Amino acid sequence: MTVALRVAPLILVGALLQVTALGDDRVVGAELNVLFLVVIAIGLLRGSTIGACAGFSGGLLVDVMTLDTMGVTALLLTLVGYWAGRYGETTGRGRRYAPPLAAFALTLLVGIAGAVLHFLLGDAVPAGDVLRPLIPTAILAAILVLPVRRLCRAVVGETVYLERARDVELV
């Protein structure tokens, strides 16, 4: 079974949960974004290319379902999937702290990047609405990414990275 057929149901369920059940809900002042966590988990598990594709397709699906500004969520989640995948391929490979650290950092970066992108598009972006929930949202994402990653690993699997040869000798 190809990777796309394994990733697609995760993205679809994450987008549906995000739009229907968890739309504008807040937990202790933090916004819960399930699709964001699924894209991070897929990026960490399968790499930057699959993470970026999953982020784009999930973001475009959310943009179509919410009739929001087309492409904003798709662009942000594409960057999230790519960055999480690159981190998983390089620095975060085999590290236990990689998923929470990636979720925390990417939540902060995407929150600020999303506000800047909406500002550049001419939307009204009150600074208090962006900055106030950012830290609690990042902490919640860092906590919840571990069970989401475990679920995604059970469905998608993990890419096995081969170690490169460290020394080359001429005989």
Wavefront OBJ file of the C-alpha trace (Angstrom):
o trace
v 0.000 0.000 0.000
v 1.472 3.346 -0.966
v 2.177 6.110 1.507
v -0.411 8.430 -0.048
v -3.187 5.928 0.624
v -2.111 5.747 4.270
v -1.700 9.498 4.752
v -4.959 10.564 3.053
v -7.349 9.207 5.725
v -5.318 10.860 8.490
v -5.444 14.211 6.703
v -9.153 13.869 5.939
v -10.076 12.958 9.529
v -7.825 15.703 10.916
v -9.368 18.329 8.624
v -12.919 17.189 9.386
v -12.259 17.246 13.135
v -10.679 20.672 12.837
v -13.537 22.222 10.911
v -16.523 20.522 12.539
v -15.809 19.539 16.132
v -12.990 21.870 17.119
v -13.696 24.972 15.033
v -13.161 27.858 17.456
v -12.988 25.935 20.726
v -10.376 26.853 23.307
v -8.965 24.785 26.134
v -7.576 26.932 28.969
v -7.044 29.798 26.510
v -5.288 27.586 23.959
v -6.556 26.753 20.493
v -6.589 23.073 19.586
v -5.496 22.379 16.002
v -5.601 18.654 15.248
v -4.675 18.939 11.567
v -1.574 20.945 12.496
v -0.445 18.150 14.832
v -1.158 15.466 12.218
v 0.930 17.327 9.634
v 3.816 17.678 12.107
v 3.643 13.978 12.941
v 3.571 12.949 9.276
v 6.476 15.262 8.489
v 8.551 13.867 11.353
v 7.746 10.273 10.415
v 7.963 10.333 6.621
v 10.145 13.301 5.675
v 9.885 16.741 4.174
v 8.327 15.910 0.802
v 5.470 13.839 2.170
v 5.041 16.291 5.058
v 4.744 19.224 2.663
v 2.266 17.340 0.442
v 0.191 16.371 3.480
v 0.238 19.959 4.741
v -0.803 21.382 1.389
v -3.642 18.919 0.848
v -4.925 19.283 4.413
v -4.670 23.070 4.321
v -6.436 23.287 0.978
v -9.165 21.000 2.305
v -9.668 23.262 5.341
v -9.667 26.378 3.146
v -12.352 24.872 0.920
v -14.477 23.680 3.846
v -14.359 26.979 5.746
v -14.504 29.261 2.692
v -11.722 31.291 4.263
v -9.113 33.148 2.201
v -8.101 30.474 -0.273
v -4.567 29.192 0.093
v -3.538 30.762 3.412
v -3.961 27.617 5.483
v -2.564 25.516 2.641
v 0.587 27.658 2.472
v 1.138 27.654 6.225
v 0.584 23.906 6.612
v 2.843 23.206 3.627
v 5.621 25.058 5.415
v 4.838 23.207 8.657
v 5.036 19.810 6.949
v 8.262 20.714 5.181
v 9.967 22.147 8.272
v 8.887 19.229 10.461
v 10.102 16.799 7.809
v 13.496 18.490 7.483
v 13.870 18.514 11.258
v 12.951 14.829 11.387
v 15.401 13.986 8.598
v 18.332 15.821 10.131
v 18.543 17.031 13.715
v 15.511 15.372 15.281
v 16.186 11.869 13.991
v 15.954 9.415 16.868
v 15.525 12.095 19.538
v 12.758 11.702 22.110
v 12.242 15.444 22.467
v 11.902 16.088 18.724
v 8.074 15.985 18.428
v 7.300 18.308 21.379
v 10.066 20.713 20.410
v 8.939 20.795 16.779
v 5.293 21.317 17.774
v 6.159 24.116 20.203
v 8.467 25.968 17.802
v 6.269 25.530 14.729
v 3.189 26.717 16.620
v 4.963 29.958 17.508
v 6.368 30.439 14.001
v 3.124 29.663 12.198
v 1.094 31.863 14.548
v 3.274 34.856 13.775
v 3.627 33.989 10.058
v -0.148 33.592 9.745
v -0.736 37.014 11.304
v 1.822 38.600 8.977
v 0.306 36.859 5.951
v -3.217 38.008 6.838
v -1.883 41.540 7.393
v -0.212 41.506 3.981
v -3.485 40.381 2.414
v -5.246 43.380 3.958
v -7.183 41.572 6.683
v -7.637 43.197 10.082
v -5.315 41.433 12.525
v -5.576 42.617 16.152
v -2.246 41.929 17.875
v -3.916 40.816 21.111
v -5.917 38.119 19.350
v -2.740 36.697 17.825
v -0.232 36.965 20.676
v -2.427 36.182 23.695
v -3.228 32.511 22.892
v 0.138 31.782 21.256
v 2.114 30.459 24.263
v -0.746 28.326 25.712
v -1.438 26.957 22.235
v 2.240 26.054 21.777
v 2.338 24.281 25.150
v -0.855 22.344 24.365
v 0.536 21.375 20.941
v 3.775 20.147 22.545
v 1.774 17.945 24.916
v -0.712 16.556 22.395
v 1.749 15.843 19.585
v 3.009 12.668 21.298
v -0.279 10.695 21.160
v -1.003 12.060 17.673
v 2.455 10.949 16.501
v 1.922 7.509 18.015
v -1.378 7.168 16.121
v 0.186 8.386 12.884
v 3.115 5.985 13.278
v 0.677 3.091 13.664
v -1.101 4.064 10.436
v 1.686 5.446 8.251
v 4.837 3.828 9.579
v 8.239 5.432 9.842
v 10.897 6.005 7.227
v 14.119 4.165 7.972
v 17.093 6.427 7.431
v 20.311 4.737 6.433
v 23.528 5.903 8.021
v 26.013 7.365 5.597
v 29.569 6.083 5.444
v 31.713 8.205 7.714
v 35.177 7.408 6.361
v 36.216 6.557 2.864
v 39.603 4.985 2.273
v 41.349 4.397 -1.000
v 42.985 1.017 -1.197
l 1 2 3 4 5 6 7 8 9 10 11 12 13 14 15 16 17 18 19 20 21 22 23 24 25 26 27 28 29 30 31 32 33 34 35 36 37 38 39 40 41 42 43 44 45 46 47 48 49 50 51 52 53 54 55 56 57 58 59 60 61 62 63 64 65 66 67 68 69 70 71 72 73 74 75 76 77 78 79 80 81 82 83 84 85 86 87 88 89 90 91 92 93 94 95 96 97 98 99 100 101 102 103 104 105 106 107 108 109 110 111 112 113 114 115 116 117 118 119 120 121 122 123 124 125 126 127 128 129 130 131 132 133 134 135 136 137 138 139 140 141 142 143 144 145 146 147 148 149 150 151 152 153 154 155 156 157 158 159 160 161 162 163 164 165 166 167 168 169 170 171
